[in-house]
Amino acid sequence: MMGSRVWGILALLLLIGLPSTSWGRVFNFKNEYLASYLRATGGTSAVGSDAFSKAGGADTVYTDEVAYNFSGEIGFLLRFKDRVTVRVGMEVLQTKPLTDIPGKNASGVDRFSLTSKVLILQPVATFEVNLAPNPESRFYVFAGAGLSGAMARIIGSAIRQ
């Protein structure tokens, strides 16, 4: 244990102490017309229990629901003139997987448990209008649209009494 700490400190000192060379490139919005982008988001979810709420029939009650989801988007930016940019990409959105969700009847007796996972793939297009052109920064408004296809995977198992 002590040996790994010494090696870690030695590696850190070598990284700090050895000279290195690096180059940076300033992205200039005025001179560039094509760029790739990567975007990631996370937040609260509006899915709730919609993915599995009908899995056990109308009289089944679930106590758990999806609280948050994550997404990632990759694509290209195409700039036209100084003020208009079109962003085209593919977004993947996934809800937090839920496991062992109990499905109860009206009396509160467990009928079964299930696992739920939702994955959404969607192509997206966004139009951005730059309100204050500047070589190094942007202030813009945007509007976008996408077409979604959702895959819900629900696995259930009955509870034996």
C-alpha positions as CSV (number, residue, x, y, z in Angstrom):
1,M,0.0,0.0,0.0
2,M,2.8,2.4,0.9
3,G,4.7,1.4,-2.3
4,S,1.8,2.4,-4.5
5,R,1.6,5.8,-2.8
6,V,5.3,6.4,-3.4
7,W,4.9,5.4,-7.1
8,G,2.0,7.8,-7.4
9,I,3.9,10.7,-6.0
10,L,6.9,9.9,-8.1
11,A,4.7,9.8,-11.3
12,L,3.1,13.1,-10.4
13,L,6.5,14.8,-9.8
14,L,7.7,13.5,-13.2
15,L,4.6,14.8,-14.9
16,I,5.1,18.2,-13.3
17,G,8.9,18.4,-13.6
18,L,9.5,17.2,-17.1
19,P,9.2,19.8,-19.9
20,S,6.5,19.3,-22.4
21,T,5.4,21.1,-25.5
22,S,1.8,21.7,-26.5
23,W,0.0,23.7,-29.1
24,G,-3.4,25.3,-28.9
25,R,-5.7,26.4,-31.6
26,V,-8.3,29.2,-31.0
27,F,-11.5,28.3,-32.7
28,N,-12.5,31.4,-34.8
29,F,-16.2,31.5,-35.6
30,K,-15.6,34.0,-38.4
31,N,-13.1,31.8,-40.4
32,E,-14.6,28.4,-39.8
33,Y,-17.6,27.0,-41.6
34,L,-17.6,23.3,-40.6
35,A,-17.0,21.7,-37.2
36,S,-17.9,18.6,-35.3
37,Y,-19.5,18.7,-31.9
38,L,-20.2,16.5,-28.9
39,R,-22.9,17.4,-26.4
40,A,-23.9,15.6,-23.1
41,T,-26.8,16.4,-20.9
42,G,-28.5,15.0,-17.8
43,G,-31.5,16.0,-15.7
44,T,-34.8,15.2,-14.3
45,S,-37.1,13.0,-16.4
46,A,-40.7,13.3,-17.5
47,V,-40.9,9.6,-18.3
48,G,-42.2,8.7,-14.8
49,S,-43.7,5.2,-14.9
50,D,-45.0,5.5,-18.4
51,A,-42.7,2.8,-19.8
52,F,-44.1,0.1,-17.4
53,S,-47.3,1.4,-15.9
54,K,-49.5,-0.9,-18.1
55,A,-47.4,-4.0,-17.8
56,G,-49.4,-5.5,-15.0
57,G,-52.9,-4.4,-15.8
58,A,-55.1,-1.5,-14.6
59,D,-55.2,-2.6,-11.0
60,T,-51.4,-2.9,-10.5
61,V,-49.7,-0.1,-8.5
62,Y,-46.0,0.8,-8.8
63,T,-44.1,2.7,-6.2
64,D,-41.0,3.6,-8.3
65,E,-40.6,5.8,-11.3
66,V,-37.8,7.2,-13.5
67,A,-36.3,10.2,-11.7
68,Y,-33.6,11.3,-14.2
69,N,-32.1,10.6,-17.6
70,F,-28.9,11.2,-19.6
71,S,-28.3,12.0,-23.2
72,G,-25.4,12.5,-25.6
73,E,-25.3,14.0,-29.1
74,I,-22.7,14.0,-31.8
75,G,-22.8,15.8,-35.1
76,F,-21.7,18.6,-37.3
77,L,-22.1,22.4,-37.4
78,L,-22.5,24.0,-40.8
79,R,-22.1,27.8,-40.8
80,F,-23.7,30.0,-43.4
81,K,-22.7,33.6,-43.6
82,D,-21.9,35.2,-40.2
83,R,-25.3,34.7,-38.5
84,V,-26.8,31.3,-39.4
85,T,-25.6,27.9,-38.3
86,V,-27.2,24.5,-38.9
87,R,-26.4,21.8,-36.4
88,V,-27.1,18.2,-37.6
89,G,-26.5,15.2,-35.4
90,M,-27.7,12.0,-33.7
91,E,-28.9,12.0,-30.1
92,V,-29.1,9.0,-27.7
93,L,-31.2,9.4,-24.6
94,Q,-31.4,6.8,-21.8
95,T,-33.4,6.8,-18.7
96,K,-32.0,5.6,-15.4
97,P,-32.5,1.8,-15.4
98,L,-34.8,0.6,-12.7
99,T,-34.5,-2.9,-11.2
100,D,-36.8,-5.0,-9.0
101,I,-39.8,-2.6,-9.2
102,P,-42.6,-4.2,-7.2
103,G,-46.0,-4.4,-8.8
104,K,-48.7,-4.5,-6.1
105,N,-52.4,-5.1,-6.2
106,A,-55.0,-2.8,-4.5
107,S,-54.4,-4.6,-1.2
108,G,-50.7,-3.8,-1.3
109,V,-49.6,-7.5,-1.9
110,D,-46.7,-7.9,-4.3
111,R,-47.7,-9.6,-7.5
112,F,-44.4,-9.5,-9.4
113,S,-41.3,-7.4,-9.8
114,L,-39.9,-5.9,-13.0
115,T,-36.9,-4.2,-14.5
116,S,-37.3,-1.3,-16.9
117,K,-34.9,0.4,-19.2
118,V,-35.7,3.0,-22.0
119,L,-33.3,3.9,-24.8
120,I,-34.2,6.6,-27.4
121,L,-32.3,7.3,-30.6
122,Q,-33.2,10.4,-32.6
123,P,-31.7,12.4,-35.5
124,V,-31.8,16.1,-34.7
125,A,-31.5,19.3,-36.7
126,T,-31.1,22.8,-35.1
127,F,-31.0,26.2,-36.6
128,E,-29.0,28.9,-34.7
129,V,-29.2,32.6,-35.4
130,N,-26.2,34.6,-34.1
131,L,-27.5,37.9,-32.6
132,A,-24.1,39.4,-31.8
133,P,-21.3,38.3,-34.2
134,N,-17.9,38.2,-32.6
135,P,-14.8,36.2,-33.7
136,E,-14.4,34.3,-30.3
137,S,-17.9,34.1,-28.8
138,R,-21.6,33.9,-29.8
139,F,-24.9,35.1,-28.4
140,Y,-27.6,33.2,-30.3
141,V,-31.2,31.9,-30.3
142,F,-32.0,28.5,-31.8
143,A,-34.8,26.2,-32.7
144,G,-34.6,22.5,-33.4
145,A,-36.5,19.4,-34.2
146,G,-35.9,15.6,-34.1
147,L,-37.6,12.3,-34.8
148,S,-37.6,9.8,-32.0
149,G,-37.8,6.1,-31.8
150,A,-38.0,4.6,-28.3
151,M,-37.1,1.1,-27.2
152,A,-38.4,0.0,-23.9
153,R,-37.1,-3.2,-22.3
154,I,-39.2,-4.6,-19.5
155,I,-38.4,-7.9,-17.8
156,G,-40.8,-9.2,-15.2
157,S,-40.9,-12.1,-12.8
158,A,-43.8,-13.4,-10.8
159,I,-43.6,-13.6,-7.0
160,R,-44.6,-17.0,-5.8
161,Q,-46.6,-17.2,-2.6
